[in-house]
Amino acid sequence: MKIQAVNIESGDRIIAYCNNKMQICTVKRVIDPDLNNITLSVFTSESSRNSLSRVLRFQRDALVELHTKVTPADM
């Protein structure tokens, strides 16, 4: 399912181009939701202990492939 970048939340798992390949990334936090871009801090694997943190930037109206949406019960 695709969602707009502006609707991404912490904990969401998205499919994005990171480390020179398309992969599933877990959103750690939304760093800067300014007027033009959304900046996200993400982990590149399911376990944050075994993963490097990366920064991704999207235009606010960009469509991003959502792998798993976080729910309040998951927190």
ZIKA-V481669 format. One record per backbone hydrogen bond with DSSP energy under -1.0 kcal/mol. NH is the residue of the N-H (numbers start at 1). CO is the residue of the C=O. E is the energy in kcal/mol with one decimal. If there is no record, write none. Layout:
# ZIKA-V481669
<<NH	CO	E> <NH	CO	E>>
This chain:
# ZIKA-V481669
<<3	64	-2.5> <5	62	-2.4> <6	60	-1.4> <7	4	-2.0> <8	5	-1.6> <11	27	-3.1> <12	9	-1.8> <13	68	-2.7> <14	25	-2.8> <15	65	-2.7> <16	23	-2.5> <18	21	-3.0> <23	16	-2.4> <25	14	-3.4> <26	43	-2.3> <27	12	-3.1> <28	41	-2.8> <29	41	-1.6> <31	39	-2.2> <32	39	-1.2> <34	32	-1.4> <38	58	-3.4> <39	32	-1.2> <40	56	-3.2> <41	29	-2.8> <42	54	-3.1> <43	26	-2.7> <44	52	-1.2> <54	42	-2.9> <56	40	-2.5> <58	38	-2.5> <60	36	-1.7> <62	59	-1.9> <64	3	-3.4> <66	1	-3.6> <67	13	-3.1> <68	13	-1.7> <74	71	-1.6>>
